[in-house]
């Protein structure tokens, strides 16, 4: 049974700090909105001295957070704000707020939200040139960059104080462009259908027991979210997982390998790109008992379970692909990762294999992944990165393959 939800826009939480450049934040809001982004604003107390919260409330049609206890009905406001954001952008960011971020100081609504946020953090500093060149500021920036915070460097020029130098807020268009880039909002899959399989399959032994594997589905769901953000119509055929379905993705829930094959076959012909990231069980019990099998008592039912091979979903559908379709498979290996990935590419008929090393606490259930992208033309050795970032790398390769077909 297929279910779908209306696509919701990505949400950028825009932090505004006490700087004369705060008025440019209104332009940032408008630019992001034109790109289809939902914007919510959180302000420091000093920012309100430069621009009234009413301005942002009128532009966004959203409440503007200015104090820790703004909303009585939301006593943990900074937590709810952090959870809503796909990206937290602070523009402009003063030296003071940057220092708080570096040292984990959380004494207002903006800094507490930043400390609670797990989404990418993007900072656009703005300050006097001497403040920007100060060793303390430089050290704070280095510290934040080492933690993965991304910066939009300030411009050089005439500053509000009358000095000339580096410290002026970066160009608004540059801030908007980089924000969209960090979001992965490339929109190069508009009009494309993307089919993704994800998660494990579950093969029943009896009504209470089954055979499965350690797949969490995180990679497949990251692929679905990334493809959706790039404008694709996404169909996600998923085994049982405990992950939220990205809004706008059509979910087709399945349990067994046979169900996954049937669902994938249904949507494969319409797919421009098909990515088979699911960890499909190689074998299944020949017969699923209709009652719970008992141990002991001389019964051999649990001591010997006859198994049969499951269908190879990747090979089956790759054999049916047209010249315009791109098919991607995954190779989870414990050794000889690249060699085995190349063998799988040749034997399955795929256009691309994403090979990674599993076991010893790697990949399964983790948020990071180290992978090799193996095609007939090249093998790309990618560093460890978030599964969402890896999803975009995979889709980048798919787009290249699509354009070359």
N, C-alpha and C positions, 0 to 999 in steps of 0.2 A: 504494500500500500504506500503510495507516494504522498508526501505532505510538502507544503511550501509556505513561505512567508513573504510578505512584501519586503522589498529591499529597503533597509534603513541606511541613511548616510553615515559616513565615518564622523566621529566626534573629536574635535580638537579643543582641549581645555587651554585657553589663553590666559596666561598670568601677566598682569600689568603691575609694574612697580613704580615707586616714586621718582620719576624722571621727567624732564621737560618733553622728552620724546614720547611720552605716554599718549599724546594726541594722535600719533601715527598708528597706534593700536587699533583705532577705529577703522583705518584704511585696511589694516591686516584682516580685520573681521570681514569686511566687504569682499576683499579679494578671495578669501577662503570660501565664503558663501557662494560666490560666482562659480567656483569649482565644484559646487555640490556638497561642501563640507558643513556639518553642523558645528557651531561654535558656542561654547559656554565660557564665561569670563569669571576669573577670580582676581581680586585686587587687594593690594596692601592698603593699610590705612593712609600712608603717605601718597599713594597713587591717586586717592580720591581728592587730594588737594589740587591735582593737575587736571583731571577729567572726572566729571560726575558719573557715578554708577548708572544714572538714568540714561546716559548716552548709550552705553552698551546694552542696557535692558531694551531700549528702543530698537537698536540695530539687530539684536539676536532674538528678541521675543522670548528670552530666557531670564530666569532670576540671576542676579549678579551677586556673587559671594564676596563679602567684604569683612566679615567677622566670623570667628569660630562658631558662634551660636546664633547664626542668622535665622535659621528656621527651627522653631520649637518642635515641629513634627519630625525633623531630621537631626537628632541630637549628635549624630556622628557624621556631620556634613562633609568633613574632609575625606572621609572614607568613601562616601557615596559619590563624591565628585571624582575621586581617583579611579573608581571602578568604571565610571562612564567613559573615561577618556581613552581613545585609541592612541593619542599623542598629547603630551603636555609641552606646550610652547610658552616660554617666558620671554616676552618682547614688549618693551625693553626690560632688561635685567640690570639692576644697579650693582655696584661693587659690594654693597652691604648684603643684598639678597644672595649674590653669588657666594659670599663667604659663609652665609648660613647654610646654603646647600652643601658646600664642601665639608663643613664640620657637623652636619646633622642637627643643626639647631632648628627647632620647630616651635616658634612662638607666636605665629599668626595663622590665618586661614591658608595663605599661599604656601608657606613653608611646611606646614603640617600635611597639606595635600601632596606636596612634592615628596615628602618622606614616605607617605603611604602609597604612592603611585608605583605601579609595575610597568606602565607603558613607557615608550621611548621619551626621553627628556631632551628638548631642543632649546638652547639658550642663545638669545641675541643680546649681547652686552651693549650698554650705552652709558658713557660717563666721561668725565674730564680726562684729557690725555695723561696728565700726571698720575691720576688714580688708576688708569688702565695700565700704565707702565710700571706701577709700583710692584715691588717684588712679592708682596703678600697677595696681590691680585693675580699675578702670574702663577704663583704656587697653587692658588685655589683652582685656577683653570686647569693646570696640569693634573691635579688631584681628581677633578671631575671628569676630565677626558679619559683618565685611566679606568674610571668606573663605567665608561661607555656613554657619557653625556656628549651630545653633539653640539657644536658651536657654529653660529653664523657670525663670522668676524665683523667687527665694526668698521666703518669707512673712515677715511681720513678727510679732514676738511675743517671748515669754520664751525666752532662749537658754540653752544649757547652762552658760555661764560666769556667768550671773546677770544679764547685761545684757538690756535690752529694745530691740528694733529689728529692722531687716531683715537677714536672714542665715540664718533657719531654713529647712531643706530644705522645698521645696514639698510640698503634700499628696500622699500616695502615689497616690490616685485621679487627681489632676490629672496626675501624671507618667505614669501608665499610659495615660490618655486621650489625652494629647498624643503619646505614643510611637506608639500605634496610628494616630493621625491622620497622623503623618509617614510611617508605613509605608503609608498609603493603605488601611488595613484597614477600609473602610467596610461591607463585607458587604451592599451594596445590590443585588447581582446574584445572590444565592443563588437557585437554581432557574431561572436564565436560561441559555440557550445563546447563546454568542457565536462567530461565525465571523469569522476574520481572514485576509486574504491579505497576504503579505509578500514582500519581496525582489524581485529582478529575474526576468524570464523570459529564457531562453536559446534562441535560434532557430538551428538548425544549418544551415550552408552545405554542409559535407561532414563526414566523420568527425573532422576536427581543427579546423575553423574554425566560428565562430558569430557571431551578432549579439546584443548585449546592451546593458546600460546600467550606470550607476555605483551603483545602489541597493545599500546594505549590508544592508538588512533590519532595521536597528536600531529604526526606528519601529514596525514591525509586531510585533517581538518585545517591545518595551516595552509595547505595547498588550496583548499576550497575557499578560504577567506581571501587569500592573495589573488586568486583568479577572479573572484567576485569584485574585489577592489579595482581590478584592471578592466572591468566592464563586461566580463563573460557571463553567460547564462550557465550556471553550475548545477550539475546533478551529482549528488554524493550518495553512493551506495555504501552503506556502512554496517559493519558487524557491531555487536554490542559493546558500547563504550560509555564512559561517564564524562562526556564533553558537551558543552552547549553548541547547538547548530548555528553557524553564522547566519544572521538575518539575511534573507534573500536567497539562500541556497535551498534547492529542492532535495530533501532527504528521502532516501529509499532505504528503510531499515531492513536488514536481513540477519539471519542467524548462521546458517550453514554455508558451506562452499557451493553446494548445488543451488541454493537460493541466490547466492551472490552471482553465480554464472548466469542464471536466468534473468536477473535484474540487469546485469551489465549488457547482456545480449539485447535486451529490450531498447536500451538507450544508445548503444554503440554506433549504430548506423548514422545517427544524427550528429555525432560528436566530431568536432574538428580536431580536438585533442583529447586523448584518453590516457589517464594516468592511473596505473594499477599499483597503488601503494599498500593495499591490504596485505596482511600476513595470513595467507590462506593455508589452512592445515593440509599437509600433503596426503594424509590418510584419514579415513573415517571408519567407524565400525560397520561391518557388513549389515548387521541387523541392530536396530534399536529396540531393546526389550520394552514391553508394554508395562512391566511392573519392576519395582526396585529389585535389583539382583542382590541376594543375600550372601554374606560371607559365611564360611564355616559350614558345618553340617554335611560335609562331603561334596558340596556343590563346586563344580569346576567352572561355573559361569564367569566368575571374576578372575579366575586364574589364566584363562585363555580366551581372549576376545579376538575373533577373526576380523582382520582389517582389509580394506580395499582402497585403492588410490582414488583421490579426488581428481576431478578434471583440472587441467592446467588452464586457468582462466586467461592468463596473459597470452600463451601460445595459441589458444583457441581463437581469440578475437584478433590477434595480430595477423593470423592467417586470412582473416576476412577483410582486412583494412584496404582502403582505396589509396590511390597515389596521393590524394590531397590530405589524408589523415595522418596525424602524428601519434604514435603509440609509445608510452613510457612505462618501463617496468622497474621494479626495485630488486636489488640483490642484497640480502642480509647475510653476511659471511663472518665466520670466526677466524678464517685464515685465507691467505692468498686472495685478498679482496679484489684487486684489480684483475688478476688472471681469471678468477671465477666470474667476475662481472663481464669480462669480454666473452667468455664461453656462453654466458646466458644471453648476451646480445645476439650472438650468432645462432643459437639454438631456438630462441623464442620468436625471432622475426621482428623484434622491436626496433624503433628508431633511436632509442636512448635508454640506457640503464643507469639508475642511481644506485651506486654500490656503497655500502657502509659496513663497518666492522661492529658486530654485536657481541654480546657476552661480557662478563666482568663488569657489569653495571653500566654498559654503554648503550645508548640509543633508546632502548625500550623504556617508555615512561619518562624519559628525560626531556628537558626543554631545549637542549643543545644537540647538534648533530655534526659529525664530520663525514664528508661524502666525496666521492669521485663521480663525475658525470662522464659516462662512457658512450661514445657514438662511433660510427664507422670512420669518422674523420679524425677524432682526437679524444684524449682523456684529460679532463680538467680536474686537477687536484685542488679541492676547495678547503679552506681552513675551517675549523670548528666555528659554528655560528648558530644563532637561534633557528629553530625550524621554520619560523615565518620568513626570515631572511633567505634561508635555503630554498623555500618554496618559490620565492621570486627568482632566484638563480635558475631553478629548473624551468620556470615559465619563460624566462629570457631565452633559454636554449630552445624551448618549444616554439617560440615566436620565430626564431631564426630558421628552424626546420620548416615551419609552415610557409614562410616566405620563399624558401628555396624549392618547395614542391611545385 
